[in-house]
């Protein structure tokens, strides 16, 4: 038996990278999943690979109606919704405020915050009635940048992830005791993560523009290049009622990034 036997979940940004890995691990743990992504092509491939345990919804996380469709699909196909995983996100490719042209800044801010913050707010709003009925949980993807005093991205990305910490704490307060709200803060990984189209960053994946794997290998305490699958166990833990019944309002930093290493020798 898996930790999520009989569970029903919605995962946003499910078509690739970390979202795809979360879907795969949830299925292994016994859950049924609604995979929600903007790319119909990626969702089709996911459905072909996993079969009837996965339902797909193509849409925009910045739309309340699309979020509602995803949550309603879980109820229609699987009878309930136990966990909403808000995972879709954009990175700003370390674009500094100084280097961002003024004429692009407003639209870039709106697009990145629209996905990274508004998408989580709307997803939670759509999921709340079903989660209250099931006694379920919300798990959001944040970042080790949520804890940095600087770095981990440019000001748009870092600010959005700090906003996510506040959202977790406020929703945990509002939705207790019926719904638990937590987040996972992974470190970097080589995925298809893109940036805002308004900043000209939508056609390049993070690994194509930045040696993220090597950076993680050199600067993390454990000195290896993590894959998306290395981060997903924390999502299972936080989704599983039997394993994290006492946990709400928490952000699990699973990155090991920037942690000092012990000197060799005595």
KENUTOR-783138 format. One record per residue (C-alpha): residue in three letters; z, y, x. Coordinates in Angstrom, 2 decimals. Example, Ala and Ser with C-alpha at 12.3 -4.5 7.8 and 13.67 -1.06 7.14 Angstrom:
<atoms>
  code       pz       py       px
   ALA     7.80    -4.50    12.30
   SER     7.14    -1.06    13.67
</atoms>
This chain:
<atoms>
  code       pz       py       px
   UNK     0.00     0.00     0.00
   UNK    -0.80     3.51     1.13
   UNK     1.40     6.58     0.85
   UNK    -0.96     8.05    -1.76
   UNK    -1.66     5.01    -3.94
   UNK    -2.71     6.20    -7.39
   UNK    -2.82     9.85    -6.39
   UNK    -5.55    12.27    -7.43
   UNK    -6.40    15.18    -5.14
   UNK    -8.76    18.13    -4.84
   UNK    -9.82    19.08    -1.30
   UNK   -11.75    22.30    -0.67
   UNK   -14.07    22.72     2.28
   UNK   -14.45    18.95     2.09
   UNK   -18.01    18.59     3.35
   UNK   -17.37    18.60     7.08
   UNK   -14.81    18.94     9.85
   UNK   -11.15    18.91     8.91
   UNK   -11.84    18.76     5.17
   UNK   -14.01    15.67     5.57
   UNK   -11.30    14.05     7.69
   UNK    -8.66    14.84     5.06
   UNK   -10.81    13.23     2.37
   UNK   -11.26    10.11     4.48
   UNK    -7.56     9.76     5.25
   UNK    -6.51    10.37     1.64
   UNK    -8.87     7.61     0.53
   UNK    -7.45     5.26     3.15
   UNK    -3.98     6.02     1.80
   UNK    -5.06     5.05    -1.72
   UNK    -5.93     8.39    -3.34
   UNK    -8.95     9.37    -5.41
   UNK   -10.44    12.69    -4.34
   UNK   -12.52    15.51    -5.77
   UNK   -14.39    16.96    -2.79
   UNK   -15.17    20.67    -3.34
   UNK   -17.58    22.44    -1.00
   UNK   -20.36    25.02    -1.06
   UNK   -22.85    22.58     0.48
   UNK   -24.33    20.15    -1.99
   UNK   -26.08    18.33     0.86
   UNK   -22.81    17.62     2.69
   UNK   -21.15    16.50    -0.53
   UNK   -24.01    14.14    -1.30
   UNK   -23.57    12.48     2.10
   UNK   -19.82    12.22     1.51
   UNK   -20.37    10.60    -1.88
   UNK   -22.87     8.15    -0.46
   UNK   -20.42     7.13     2.25
   UNK   -17.29     6.77     0.10
   UNK   -18.61     5.82    -3.34
   UNK   -16.72     6.06    -6.63
   UNK   -13.38     7.02    -5.10
   UNK   -14.90    10.47    -4.49
   UNK   -16.15    12.96    -7.06
   UNK   -17.93    16.07    -5.85
   UNK   -18.07    19.66    -7.04
   UNK   -20.42    22.17    -5.46
   UNK   -19.11    25.70    -5.71
   UNK   -17.55    28.77    -4.16
   UNK   -13.79    28.87    -3.55
   UNK   -13.92    32.61    -4.29
   UNK   -14.73    31.77    -7.92
   UNK   -11.91    30.96   -10.32
   UNK   -14.34    29.11   -12.56
   UNK   -15.51    26.87    -9.70
   UNK   -11.90    26.11    -8.78
   UNK   -11.17    25.25   -12.40
   UNK   -14.18    22.93   -12.50
   UNK   -12.87    21.04    -9.48
   UNK    -9.40    20.62   -10.98
   UNK   -10.81    19.67   -14.38
   UNK   -13.04    17.06   -12.72
   UNK    -9.96    15.40   -11.21
   UNK    -8.33    15.17   -14.62
   UNK   -11.51    13.93   -16.32
   UNK   -12.25    11.24   -13.74
   UNK    -8.81    10.26   -12.49
   UNK    -6.50    11.25   -15.35
   UNK    -4.36    13.78   -13.49
   UNK    -4.06    15.99   -10.40
   UNK    -1.28    15.32    -7.88
   UNK    -2.31    17.45    -4.90
   UNK    -4.47    20.50    -4.33
   UNK    -5.52    20.91    -0.70
   UNK    -6.84    24.38     0.05
   UNK    -8.80    23.94     3.25
   UNK   -12.05    25.98     3.15
   UNK   -12.00    28.71     5.74
   UNK   -13.92    31.08     7.99
   UNK   -13.23    32.14    11.59
   UNK   -14.09    35.52    13.10
   UNK   -15.09    34.18    16.53
   UNK   -12.49    36.39    18.25
   UNK   -14.38    39.51    17.14
   UNK   -12.11    42.44    18.03
   UNK   -11.66    45.46    15.81
   UNK   -13.06    47.67    18.57
   UNK   -16.19    45.56    18.87
   UNK   -16.84    45.20    15.14
   UNK   -19.35    47.83    13.93
   UNK   -17.83    50.08    11.29
   UNK   -20.74    49.51     8.94
   UNK   -20.03    45.74     8.92
   UNK   -16.26    45.80     8.85
   UNK   -15.63    46.22     5.12
   UNK   -18.00    43.46     4.04
   UNK   -16.79    41.17     6.84
   UNK   -13.18    41.68     5.81
   UNK   -13.95    41.02     2.15
   UNK   -15.88    37.84     2.93
   UNK   -13.32    36.35     5.33
   UNK   -10.28    37.24     3.22
   UNK   -12.20    36.14     0.14
   UNK   -12.39    32.59     1.50
   UNK    -9.20    32.36     3.59
   UNK    -6.81    34.07     1.18
   UNK    -8.42    34.69    -2.21
   UNK    -9.81    31.14    -2.19
   UNK    -6.29    29.77    -1.82
   UNK    -4.88    32.06    -4.52
   UNK    -7.60    31.10    -7.01
   UNK    -7.35    27.42    -6.13
   UNK    -3.61    27.44    -6.69
   UNK    -4.04    29.30    -9.97
   UNK    -6.55    26.73   -11.21
   UNK    -4.41    23.78   -10.14
   UNK    -0.98    24.92   -11.36
   UNK    -1.05    23.57   -14.94
   UNK    -2.09    20.09   -13.83
   UNK     0.32    20.07   -10.89
   UNK     3.20    21.13   -13.11
   UNK     2.38    18.24   -15.42
   UNK     2.31    15.71   -12.56
   UNK     5.11    17.16   -10.46
   UNK     2.57    17.58    -7.70
   UNK     2.03    19.73    -4.65
   UNK    -0.18    22.27    -2.93
   UNK    -1.04    21.88     0.75
   UNK    -2.90    24.70     2.50
   UNK    -4.66    24.74     5.85
   UNK    -3.40    27.58     8.02
   UNK    -3.61    27.75    11.82
   UNK    -1.55    28.01    14.97
   UNK    -2.76    31.63    14.81
   UNK    -0.29    31.99    11.93
   UNK     2.48    32.07    14.55
   UNK     0.89    33.94    17.44
   UNK     1.87    37.52    18.18
   UNK    -1.77    37.94    19.18
   UNK    -4.76    35.71    19.85
   UNK    -6.11    32.67    18.08
   UNK    -8.89    34.80    16.68
   UNK    -9.66    38.43    15.98
   UNK    -7.67    40.68    13.64
   UNK    -9.43    39.53    10.46
   UNK    -8.78    35.83    11.02
   UNK    -5.24    36.20    12.38
   UNK    -4.25    38.53     9.55
   UNK    -5.65    36.11     6.97
   UNK    -3.62    33.23     8.39
   UNK    -0.44    35.30     8.49
   UNK    -1.14    36.17     4.85
   UNK    -1.33    32.44     4.18
   UNK     2.23    31.98     5.45
   UNK     3.44    34.57     2.96
   UNK     1.47    32.90     0.19
   UNK     3.09    29.53     0.90
   UNK     6.58    30.99     0.80
   UNK     5.99    33.02    -2.35
   UNK     4.31    30.20    -4.26
   UNK     7.03    27.77    -3.19
   UNK     9.56    30.19    -4.68
   UNK     7.58    30.75    -7.89
   UNK     6.62    27.15    -8.58
   UNK     9.91    25.41    -7.75
   UNK    11.23    23.01    -8.82
   UNK     8.16    21.38   -10.38
   UNK     5.53    21.99    -7.67
   UNK     6.04    21.86    -3.91
   UNK     3.95    24.23    -1.75
   UNK     3.46    23.72     1.98
   UNK     0.87    24.15     4.71
   UNK    -0.40    22.54     7.89
   UNK    -1.21    24.68    10.91
   UNK    -3.67    22.80    13.15
   UNK    -4.89    23.94    16.52
   UNK    -8.49    24.30    17.52
   UNK   -11.10    21.57    17.21
   UNK   -14.85    21.28    17.57
   UNK   -16.14    21.33    13.98
   UNK   -18.76    23.06    11.85
   UNK   -16.40    25.99    11.23
   UNK   -18.47    29.15    10.73
   UNK   -17.86    32.87    10.37
   UNK   -18.65    35.54     7.78
   UNK   -22.33    36.07     7.08
   UNK   -21.59    39.79     6.82
   UNK   -20.72    39.78    10.52
   UNK   -23.75    37.68    11.47
   UNK   -21.55    34.66    12.21
   UNK   -22.65    32.16     9.59
   UNK   -25.31    30.30    11.58
   UNK   -23.21    29.20    14.54
   UNK   -20.45    26.58    14.58
   UNK   -17.30    27.24    16.57
   UNK   -18.12    24.61    19.19
   UNK   -21.54    26.14    19.83
   UNK   -20.14    29.56    20.69
   UNK   -16.76    28.77    22.21
   UNK   -15.55    25.85    24.37
   UNK   -12.76    25.12    21.94
   UNK   -12.31    21.51    22.97
   UNK   -11.86    22.36    26.63
   UNK    -9.53    25.25    25.79
   UNK    -7.32    22.92    23.77
   UNK    -7.36    20.36    26.55
   UNK    -6.31    22.87    29.17
   UNK    -3.82    24.97    27.21
   UNK    -2.08    22.51    24.92
   UNK     1.08    20.72    25.96
   UNK    -0.51    17.29    25.53
   UNK    -3.72    18.01    27.45
   UNK    -6.30    16.36    25.25
   UNK    -9.17    17.50    23.06
   UNK    -8.11    16.94    19.43
   UNK   -10.48    15.77    16.73
   UNK   -10.03    16.61    13.03
   UNK    -8.62    13.12    12.42
   UNK    -5.74    13.90    14.78
   UNK    -4.38    16.53    12.39
   UNK    -4.63    14.87     8.99
   UNK    -1.48    12.75     8.88
   UNK     0.57    15.87     8.15
   UNK    -1.43    16.44     4.95
   UNK    -0.63    12.90     3.82
   UNK     3.05    13.43     4.56
   UNK     3.22    16.68     2.59
   UNK     1.23    15.29    -0.34
   UNK     3.31    12.11    -0.65
   UNK     6.26    12.69    -2.97
   UNK     8.15     9.73    -1.56
   UNK     7.89    11.07     1.98
   UNK     8.47    14.82     1.60
   UNK    10.42    15.26    -1.61
   UNK    12.74    17.84     0.01
   UNK     9.99    19.91     1.65
   UNK     8.65    23.13     0.15
   UNK     7.85    26.54     1.59
   UNK     7.19    25.02     5.03
   UNK     4.32    25.38     7.48
   UNK     3.97    22.43     9.85
   UNK     2.66    23.54    13.23
   UNK     0.84    20.46    14.52
   UNK    -1.16    22.18    17.25
   UNK     0.94    21.85    20.47
   UNK    -1.14    24.85    21.58
   UNK     0.40    27.21    24.11
   UNK     3.51    25.07    24.50
   UNK     4.82    25.19    28.08
   UNK     4.44    21.95    30.01
   UNK     7.19    20.40    32.09
   UNK     6.67    20.73    35.80
   UNK     5.92    17.51    37.59
   UNK     8.56    15.98    39.80
   UNK    12.36    16.01    39.51
</atoms>
